[in-house]
Amino acid sequence: MFGRRRSALLIIPILAAAGEARAQSWEGARLIGLGDSQRALTTGNDSIYINPGGLALGNMYSIELGYLDDFRSADRRFNASIVDSQAGPVAGGVAYSYSDRRPDQAAATAERLSGHRFDIALATKVAENAALGVTARYLSYDRAVDGTEVPDQGFSAFTVDAGLQWRVLEFFSLGAAGYNLTNSDNPELPIGWGAGAGIELGSFTVEGDVRYNAQIGKPRFSIGSGIVLGETVALRAGGAYDRSTQSWIASGGVGLVFDRFNLDLAYRQRLNPEGDAEDRDERVFAAAIRLAVF
C-alpha cells in the first residue's frame, strides 16, 4: 500500500494466487493484502486491470512480471506489463497474461482453461484531479479435461473496461469502473462494475470497494487498509464478503522497502468454505518485488 507517493515503483509479482478469481481479474501481492480494495487509489500496474483511470493520476514508468498460483490448483498465471504515465498527457499500459485455471462454475479441477490474455490501457486527465481510462482486452483459451484438449470448447473474445478516478480532496478519492462492457455471455467474461472510496493520510490508507457481477447478480464487498512505518515497512490488512457464495474472506500482507526495491508478501483465506468446487476453502499466498525505474 505505498500510495501515490510510491507510484513510481516498478511492480514485479513473483508468486500470487486467486482461488476464486475470474478470467478478467488480476490480483497481485499488494491487491491481495488490501482485500482487492484499490479502485479509488490505484495508480500503478494494477490500474490496467481494476481501474484504468488511475494510470493518468500516477507518475511512473514501470514494468511488471508475475507468477500466480494457489494452494488448490484453481489458478496459475504468468503476467507481464508495462506502464508509462510520466511522458505526456496520455498515460498508457500494456499487459500479457498466460493462465492455466479451473473454469468458472466448474466443480472439478480436472477441467482446465489454458490460454492467453492481452490488455492495452489508455488514460488521460479530464481535470487536474480527475481522469478517465479505457482498457481493451483480447483473450484466447483452450479447454482440456485430464490434460486432453477438448476440441471446439475453448473461446476467443474481445472486450473493454472503462474507469474513472477523482481526487475529491487531497486525502479523499473516489473510483468507479465498468468491466467487460461488450456484454459477453461467457461466464469467464461477465459484464460488471466496481466502485470504491479511499482515504490517504500520509503513509496511511483505507478504502472500501464493491464489485458486482451481472451474470451472478450478487455483489462482493471489500475493505483494505495499510500503513508504512518508518518509510521501510508497509503493513496491510483486508477483508471481503461475497454474497454469491455467502463467504467471508480475510487477507493480510507486509511490504519491505530497500532503496529502489520493495518486497511484498500477502495471504488470503476464505473463512467459511461452502459450495461444490474443490478449491472452495480458498487459501492464497502472494509475493512481489518492485523496482523504481523513473
C-alpha positions in Angstrom: 0.0 0.0 0.0 2.6 2.6 -0.9 0.1 5.1 -2.2 0.6 7.7 -4.9 3.9 8.8 -3.3 5.4 5.5 -4.2 3.7 5.2 -7.6 7.0 5.5 -9.5 7.8 1.9 -8.4 8.0 -1.0 -10.8 5.9 -3.9 -9.6 7.1 -7.5 -10.2 4.8 -10.1 -8.7 6.8 -13.2 -8.2 4.2 -15.5 -6.5 0.5 -15.0 -6.1 -2.9 -16.8 -6.2 -6.6 -16.3 -6.5 -8.7 -19.3 -5.8 -12.0 -17.6 -6.8 -10.5 -15.3 -9.4 -12.3 -14.6 -12.7 -10.5 -14.6 -16.1 -10.8 -10.8 -16.3 -9.2 -10.1 -12.9 -5.6 -9.8 -11.8 -4.6 -10.0 -8.2 -1.0 -9.5 -7.1 0.5 -9.3 -3.7 -0.4 -5.7 -3.0 -4.1 -6.1 -4.0 -4.5 -9.3 -2.1 -3.0 -7.7 1.1 -5.5 -4.9 0.7 -8.6 -7.2 0.1 -8.8 -6.2 -3.6 -9.8 -2.6 -2.5 -8.0 -0.1 -4.7 -10.4 1.2 -7.3 -10.1 4.7 -5.9 -6.4 4.8 -5.0 -4.5 2.6 -7.5 -2.2 4.4 -9.9 0.3 1.6 -10.8 0.2 -1.5 -13.0 -2.8 -2.8 -11.1 -4.8 0.1 -12.7 -4.7 -1.8 -16.1 -6.9 -4.5 -14.5 -9.1 -2.8 -11.9 -9.4 0.9 -12.9 -7.6 2.3 -16.0 -8.4 5.8 -15.0 -5.8 5.7 -12.2 -3.0 5.5 -14.7 -3.3 9.2 -15.6 -3.0 10.2 -11.9 0.3 8.5 -11.4 3.8 9.5 -12.4 5.8 6.4 -13.3 7.5 4.2 -15.9 7.2 0.7 -14.5 7.5 -2.9 -15.7 5.8 -5.8 -14.0 6.5 -9.6 -14.2 4.5 -12.0 -12.2 3.6 -15.6 -11.4 0.4 -16.5 -9.7 -0.6 -19.8 -8.0 -2.9 -21.1 -5.3 -2.8 -24.0 -2.9 -5.9 -25.7 -4.5 -4.7 -25.6 -8.2 -7.7 -23.4 -9.2 -5.5 -20.8 -10.9 -1.9 -20.5 -12.1 -0.8 -17.4 -14.1 2.2 -15.7 -15.6 1.9 -12.0 -16.3 4.0 -9.1 -17.7 3.0 -5.5 -18.1 4.5 -2.0 -18.8 3.0 1.3 -17.7 4.1 4.8 -18.7 2.4 7.8 -17.1 5.2 10.3 -16.9 6.0 11.1 -20.5 2.9 13.1 -21.7 -0.8 13.9 -21.3 -1.9 10.4 -22.2 -0.8 7.5 -19.9 -0.6 4.0 -21.2 -0.1 0.4 -20.3 0.2 -2.9 -22.0 0.0 -6.4 -20.4 0.1 -10.0 -21.2 -1.1 -12.9 -19.1 -0.9 -16.7 -19.6 -3.1 -18.7 -17.3 -4.0 -22.3 -16.6 -7.1 -22.3 -14.4 -10.3 -24.1 -13.4 -13.2 -22.7 -15.4 -15.7 -20.6 -13.5 -18.7 -22.5 -12.3 -16.8 -25.8 -12.7 -16.6 -28.1 -9.7 -13.7 -30.4 -10.7 -10.1 -29.2 -11.1 -9.6 -31.9 -13.8 -11.2 -29.4 -16.2 -8.9 -26.6 -17.2 -8.8 -23.5 -19.3 -5.4 -22.6 -20.6 -4.6 -19.5 -22.8 -3.5 -16.0 -23.3 -4.8 -12.5 -22.5 -3.6 -9.2 -23.9 -4.5 -5.8 -22.4 -3.9 -2.3 -23.7 -4.9 0.6 -21.5 -5.0 4.4 -22.1 -5.9 7.2 -19.7 -6.0 11.0 -19.6 -6.9 13.7 -17.1 -10.2 15.4 -17.6 -9.4 17.8 -14.8 -6.4 18.4 -12.6 -7.6 15.9 -10.1 -9.8 13.5 -12.2 -9.0 11.1 -15.0 -10.7 8.7 -17.4 -9.3 5.5 -18.7 -10.1 2.5 -21.1 -8.7 -1.0 -21.2 -9.1 -3.1 -24.4 -8.6 -6.8 -23.9 -8.3 -9.9 -26.1 -8.5 -13.4 -24.7 -7.9 -16.8 -26.3 -8.4 -20.0 -24.2 -8.4 -23.8 -24.9 -10.3 -26.2 -22.7 -8.9 -29.5 -21.5 -10.0 -32.4 -19.3 -7.4 -34.6 -17.5 -4.8 -33.0 -19.7 -6.6 -33.7 -23.0 -7.8 -30.8 -25.1 -11.5 -30.7 -25.8 -12.0 -29.5 -29.4 -14.2 -26.5 -30.0 -14.8 -26.0 -26.3 -12.4 -23.1 -25.8 -13.2 -19.4 -26.6 -11.7 -16.2 -28.0 -13.2 -12.8 -27.2 -12.5 -9.1 -27.3 -13.9 -6.9 -24.5 -13.4 -3.4 -23.0 -13.2 -1.9 -19.5 -13.6 1.8 -18.6 -12.8 3.6 -15.4 -12.8 7.0 -13.6 -10.8 8.2 -10.6 -11.5 11.5 -8.9 -9.3 13.1 -6.1 -12.2 14.9 -4.5 -10.0 16.3 -1.7 -6.2 16.0 -1.2 -6.9 13.0 1.1 -10.1 11.6 -0.3 -10.7 9.8 -3.6 -13.5 8.1 -5.5 -13.2 5.5 -8.2 -15.5 3.5 -10.5 -15.1 1.1 -13.4 -17.1 -1.0 -15.7 -15.9 -4.4 -16.8 -16.4 -6.4 -20.0 -18.7 -3.8 -21.4 -19.2 -5.8 -24.6 -21.6 -7.9 -22.5 -20.3 -11.3 -23.4 -22.5 -14.3 -22.3 -19.3 -16.2 -21.4 -19.1 -16.9 -17.7 -15.4 -16.0 -17.8 -16.2 -12.5 -19.1 -19.2 -11.3 -17.1 -20.3 -7.7 -17.6 -20.0 -5.9 -14.2 -18.9 -2.8 -12.4 -16.8 -1.8 -9.4 -16.6 1.3 -7.2 -14.5 2.4 -4.2 -13.9 5.3 -1.8 -10.4 5.8 -0.4 -8.6 7.9 2.2 -4.9 8.6 2.1 -3.4 10.5 5.1 0.4 10.5 4.7 1.6 6.9 5.0 -1.9 5.6 6.0 -4.6 4.5 3.5 -8.0 2.9 3.9 -10.5 2.0 1.1 -13.9 0.3 0.8 -15.0 -1.2 -2.5 -17.9 -3.1 -4.0 -17.8 -5.2 -7.2 -20.9 -6.5 -9.0 -21.1 -9.4 -11.5 -24.2 -9.0 -13.6 -24.3 -12.7 -14.6 -24.4 -13.8 -11.0 -26.4 -10.9 -9.8 -24.7 -10.6 -6.4 -22.1 -8.1 -5.2 -18.8 -8.6 -3.3 -17.9 -6.0 -0.7 -14.3 -5.5 0.5 -12.2 -3.2 2.6 -8.5 -2.8 2.9 -6.1 -0.6 4.9 -2.3 -0.1 5.1 0.3 1.9 6.8 4.1 2.5 6.1 6.3 2.5 9.2 9.5 4.5 9.0 9.3 4.6 5.2 10.6 1.0 5.4 7.8 -1.5 6.4 4.3 -1.5 5.0 1.6 -3.4 6.8 -1.7 -4.3 5.1 -4.9 -5.9 6.0 -8.2 -6.5 4.2 -11.4 -8.4 4.3 -14.4 -9.2 2.0 -17.9 -10.6 1.9 -19.1 -12.3 -1.3 -22.9 -12.5 -1.4 -22.8 -15.0 -4.3 -21.1 -17.6 -2.1 -22.1 -16.1 1.3 -18.4 -16.4 2.2 -16.1 -14.2 4.3 -12.5 -13.7 3.2 -9.6 -12.3 5.3 -6.3 -11.2 3.9 -3.1 -9.5 5.1 0.3 -8.5 3.8 3.6 -6.9 4.5 6.0 -4.8 2.3 9.7 -4.1 2.8 11.4 -1.1 1.1 15.1 -1.3 0.1 16.0 1.9 -1.7 14.5 1.3 -5.2 13.4 -2.2 -4.4 10.3 -3.3 -2.5 9.4 -6.8 -1.4 5.6 -7.6 -0.8 4.1 -10.7 0.8 0.4 -11.4 1.2 -2.0 -14.2 2.3 -5.8 -14.6 1.9 -8.1 -17.3 3.1 -11.9 -18.0 3.0 -13.2 -18.4 6.5 -16.4 -20.3 5.8 -15.8 -22.7 2.8 -19.0 -23.7 1.1 -20.0 -24.8 -2.4 -19.2 -27.6 -4.8 -15.8 -26.5 -6.1 -12.8 -28.5 -4.8 -11.0 -25.3 -4.1 -13.8 -23.7 -2.0 -11.6 -23.4 1.0 -9.6 -20.8 -0.8 -6.0 -20.2 0.5 -3.9 -17.7 -1.3 -0.3 -16.7 -0.9 1.4 -13.9 -2.8 4.8 -12.3 -3.1 6.1 -9.4 -5.2 9.3 -7.5 -5.8 9.2 -3.9 -7.0 11.9 -1.8 -8.7 11.8 2.0 -9.3 12.6 2.9 -12.9 11.7 6.6 -13.1 
